[in-house]
Amino acid sequence: MIWPGMGDPSKRKKTLKYLIMTAIVGAGVAALSSGIQGWVNTDNPLKACISDDINYRVSATLEVYIDKQRQSVPAKVGFKDGCQRALYTETDDGTIHAAWKEEYPFEIGHFLWIWEFPLREMQEDKSKMFVDGKESPEFIRTPLIDGAHYRIEFISKAYDEFKDRDFAPPK
């Protein structure tokens, strides 16, 4: 099979030159874009590694329930490849920490994102967030407050609600 533009030797040379130039330009754009994104995100606490010049610290406790079953918050969330993120856990007791150079409006959703929690597998309209025992209308956009206790009750998309109901006639 002869590919379009490859039959005639003069066209073949032009086609290969065009493809090589396109590949070089594409690689250059990708490298430039990656470099710019890295430079822009150096002051983004959700993407940058933290260093020793931390002036803002917040700690809170978090309980996570999926389909009425308690899930543990793993230790070392936010630690990857020698980088410590601004939102992290040190132990698996549910204590989450936030640290940054200056005050930043951290949210519980930010921690879930760093944890790589499977939020897309949950029914957000049926899930609830509680802060110190009171339901929060902001759900995962609830601000992270120092010393607060958070409880998230997720209902997964695969959850069978009918198993919680009793269809037996009353006695």
C-alpha positions as a LaTeX table, in Angstrom:
\begin{tabular}{lrrr}
\hline
Residue & $x$ (\AA) & $y$ (\AA) & $z$ (\AA) \\
\hline
Met1 & 0.00 & 0.00 & 0.00 \\
Ile2 & 1.27 & 3.42 & $-0.89$ \\
Trp3 & 0.46 & 6.12 & 1.63 \\
Pro4 & $-0.83$ & 9.45 & 0.30 \\
Gly5 & 2.06 & 11.72 & $-0.58$ \\
Met6 & 4.62 & 8.88 & $-0.54$ \\
Gly7 & 4.45 & 7.62 & $-4.13$ \\
Asp8 & 6.36 & 10.31 & $-5.97$ \\
Pro9 & 9.95 & 10.75 & $-4.64$ \\
Ser10 & 9.70 & 14.55 & $-4.62$ \\
Lys11 & 6.38 & 14.45 & $-2.76$ \\
Arg12 & 7.77 & 11.84 & $-0.35$ \\
Lys13 & 10.65 & 14.13 & 0.58 \\
Lys14 & 8.29 & 17.08 & 1.16 \\
Thr15 & 5.86 & 14.93 & 3.19 \\
Leu16 & 8.59 & 13.51 & 5.44 \\
Lys17 & 10.07 & 17.00 & 5.94 \\
Tyr18 & 6.62 & 18.30 & 6.90 \\
Leu19 & 6.05 & 15.44 & 9.37 \\
Ile20 & 9.47 & 15.93 & 11.00 \\
Met21 & 8.93 & 19.70 & 11.35 \\
Thr22 & 5.46 & 19.10 & 12.82 \\
Ala23 & 6.91 & 16.66 & 15.37 \\
Ile24 & 9.64 & 19.14 & 16.36 \\
Val25 & 7.15 & 22.00 & 16.76 \\
Gly26 & 4.78 & 19.74 & 18.76 \\
Ala27 & 7.57 & 18.61 & 21.10 \\
Gly28 & 8.69 & 22.22 & 21.58 \\
Val29 & 5.17 & 23.38 & 22.42 \\
Ala30 & 4.73 & 20.51 & 24.90 \\
Ala31 & 8.05 & 21.30 & 26.62 \\
Leu32 & 7.27 & 25.01 & 26.78 \\
Ser33 & 3.78 & 24.36 & 28.14 \\
Ser34 & 5.12 & 22.00 & 30.81 \\
Gly35 & 7.76 & 24.53 & 31.85 \\
Ile36 & 5.24 & 27.37 & 32.07 \\
Gln37 & 2.82 & 25.27 & 34.12 \\
Gly38 & 5.60 & 24.28 & 36.51 \\
Trp39 & 6.62 & 27.92 & 36.93 \\
Val40 & 3.03 & 29.13 & 37.42 \\
Asn41 & 2.25 & 26.41 & 39.99 \\
Thr42 & 5.19 & 27.15 & 42.28 \\
Asp43 & 2.90 & 29.29 & 44.46 \\
Asn44 & $-0.11$ & 26.99 & 44.25 \\
Pro45 & $-0.35$ & 25.13 & 47.58 \\
Leu46 & $-2.40$ & 22.35 & 46.00 \\
Lys47 & 0.35 & 21.45 & 43.53 \\
Ala48 & 3.64 & 22.62 & 45.04 \\
Cys49 & 5.84 & 20.90 & 47.60 \\
Ile50 & 6.10 & 22.66 & 50.94 \\
Ser51 & 9.41 & 23.79 & 52.39 \\
Asp52 & 10.63 & 24.96 & 55.78 \\
Asp53 & 9.24 & 28.51 & 55.61 \\
Ile54 & 5.73 & 27.58 & 56.83 \\
Asn55 & 3.77 & 30.27 & 58.66 \\
Tyr56 & 0.23 & 28.90 & 58.43 \\
Arg57 & $-0.82$ & 25.57 & 59.95 \\
Val58 & $-4.23$ & 23.94 & 60.40 \\
Ser59 & $-5.12$ & 20.51 & 61.79 \\
Ala60 & $-8.51$ & 18.81 & 61.92 \\
Thr61 & $-9.96$ & 15.32 & 62.23 \\
Leu62 & $-11.80$ & 13.55 & 59.46 \\
Glu63 & $-14.10$ & 10.53 & 59.46 \\
Val64 & $-15.10$ & 9.04 & 56.13 \\
Tyr65 & $-18.04$ & 6.68 & 55.66 \\
Ile66 & $-18.88$ & 4.99 & 52.37 \\
Asp67 & $-22.25$ & 3.22 & 52.21 \\
Lys68 & $-22.50$ & 3.43 & 56.03 \\
Gln69 & $-19.15$ & 1.65 & 56.47 \\
Arg70 & $-16.32$ & 3.58 & 58.12 \\
Gln71 & $-13.21$ & 3.93 & 55.99 \\
Ser72 & $-9.82$ & 4.75 & 57.40 \\
Val73 & $-7.96$ & 7.81 & 56.21 \\
Pro74 & $-4.55$ & 6.43 & 55.23 \\
Ala75 & $-1.24$ & 7.61 & 56.63 \\
Lys76 & 1.19 & 9.54 & 54.43 \\
Val77 & $-1.41$ & 11.12 & 52.15 \\
Gly78 & 0.32 & 14.03 & 50.44 \\
Phe79 & 3.78 & 12.45 & 50.47 \\
Lys80 & 5.01 & 11.31 & 47.06 \\
Asp81 & 8.42 & 11.07 & 45.41 \\
Gly82 & 10.16 & 13.06 & 48.15 \\
Cys83 & 7.60 & 15.84 & 47.98 \\
Gln84 & 5.34 & 16.83 & 50.87 \\
Arg85 & 2.17 & 18.58 & 49.75 \\
Ala86 & 0.43 & 21.34 & 51.70 \\
Leu87 & $-2.41$ & 18.98 & 52.72 \\
Tyr88 & $-1.24$ & 15.73 & 54.27 \\
Thr89 & $-1.64$ & 13.06 & 56.94 \\
Glu90 & 1.14 & 11.63 & 59.04 \\
Thr91 & $-0.78$ & 8.76 & 60.66 \\
Asp92 & $-3.96$ & 6.81 & 59.91 \\
Asp93 & $-5.90$ & 8.21 & 62.90 \\
Gly94 & $-7.91$ & 10.64 & 60.72 \\
Thr95 & $-5.93$ & 13.77 & 61.58 \\
Ile96 & $-5.33$ & 15.91 & 58.50 \\
His97 & $-2.88$ & 18.79 & 58.34 \\
Ala98 & $-2.56$ & 21.85 & 56.14 \\
Ala99 & 0.59 & 23.95 & 56.01 \\
Trp100 & 1.60 & 26.82 & 53.76 \\
Lys101 & 3.62 & 30.04 & 53.63 \\
Glu102 & 0.57 & 32.21 & 54.23 \\
Glu103 & $-3.08$ & 31.78 & 55.08 \\
Tyr104 & $-4.93$ & 29.90 & 52.35 \\
Pro105 & $-8.63$ & 28.92 & 52.13 \\
Phe106 & $-8.15$ & 25.14 & 52.18 \\
Glu107 & $-11.27$ & 23.00 & 51.73 \\
Ile108 & $-12.03$ & 19.36 & 52.53 \\
Gly109 & $-12.37$ & 18.76 & 48.78 \\
His110 & $-8.74$ & 19.82 & 48.33 \\
Phe111 & $-7.67$ & 17.07 & 50.73 \\
Leu112 & $-9.85$ & 14.51 & 48.91 \\
Trp113 & $-8.20$ & 15.54 & 45.63 \\
Ile114 & $-4.69$ & 15.08 & 47.03 \\
Trp115 & $-5.78$ & 11.75 & 48.55 \\
Glu116 & $-7.06$ & 10.75 & 45.07 \\
Phe117 & $-10.39$ & 9.80 & 46.63 \\
Pro118 & $-12.80$ & 8.28 & 44.04 \\
Leu119 & $-15.37$ & 11.08 & 44.27 \\
Arg120 & $-16.77$ & 10.32 & 40.81 \\
Glu121 & $-17.95$ & 6.94 & 42.08 \\
Met122 & $-20.11$ & 8.66 & 44.74 \\
Gln123 & $-23.60$ & 10.14 & 44.57 \\
Glu124 & $-22.94$ & 13.70 & 45.64 \\
Asp125 & $-26.63$ & 14.56 & 45.91 \\
Lys126 & $-27.15$ & 11.81 & 48.53 \\
Ser127 & $-23.85$ & 12.29 & 50.37 \\
Lys128 & $-23.48$ & 14.58 & 53.40 \\
Met129 & $-20.79$ & 16.53 & 55.22 \\
Phe130 & $-20.92$ & 17.30 & 58.94 \\
Val131 & $-18.71$ & 19.80 & 60.75 \\
Asp132 & $-18.67$ & 19.39 & 64.52 \\
Gly133 & $-21.97$ & 17.48 & 64.29 \\
Lys134 & $-23.80$ & 20.02 & 62.10 \\
Glu135 & $-24.52$ & 19.38 & 58.42 \\
Ser136 & $-22.63$ & 21.67 & 56.07 \\
Pro137 & $-24.49$ & 22.90 & 52.98 \\
Glu138 & $-21.17$ & 23.40 & 51.15 \\
Phe139 & $-20.38$ & 19.63 & 51.12 \\
Ile140 & $-16.77$ & 19.19 & 49.92 \\
Arg141 & $-16.29$ & 22.94 & 49.57 \\
Thr142 & $-16.46$ & 23.23 & 53.35 \\
Pro143 & $-13.49$ & 25.28 & 54.62 \\
Leu144 & $-10.85$ & 23.51 & 56.69 \\
Ile145 & $-10.97$ & 25.01 & 60.19 \\
Asp146 & $-8.30$ & 24.41 & 62.82 \\
Gly147 & $-9.48$ & 21.93 & 65.47 \\
Ala148 & $-12.76$ & 21.05 & 63.75 \\
His149 & $-14.11$ & 17.52 & 63.35 \\
Tyr150 & $-15.39$ & 16.56 & 59.91 \\
Arg151 & $-17.56$ & 13.59 & 59.06 \\
Ile152 & $-18.34$ & 12.76 & 55.44 \\
Glu153 & $-21.02$ & 10.20 & 54.62 \\
Phe154 & $-20.72$ & 9.13 & 51.00 \\
Ile155 & $-23.23$ & 6.97 & 49.14 \\
Ser156 & $-21.61$ & 5.20 & 46.22 \\
Lys157 & $-23.28$ & 4.84 & 42.84 \\
Ala158 & $-23.16$ & 1.06 & 43.28 \\
Tyr159 & $-24.96$ & 1.14 & 46.65 \\
Asp160 & $-28.24$ & $-0.78$ & 46.88 \\
Glu161 & $-30.57$ & 1.42 & 48.97 \\
Phe162 & $-33.30$ & $-1.20$ & 49.09 \\
Lys163 & $-31.30$ & $-3.54$ & 51.31 \\
Asp164 & $-31.74$ & $-0.98$ & 54.13 \\
Arg165 & $-35.52$ & $-1.10$ & 53.89 \\
Asp166 & $-37.75$ & $-3.71$ & 55.36 \\
Phe167 & $-40.61$ & $-4.65$ & 53.06 \\
Ala168 & $-42.17$ & $-7.06$ & 55.53 \\
Pro169 & $-45.71$ & $-6.23$ & 56.63 \\
Pro170 & $-46.08$ & $-4.61$ & 60.06 \\
Lys171 & $-46.61$ & $-6.99$ & 62.96 \\
\hline
\end{tabular}
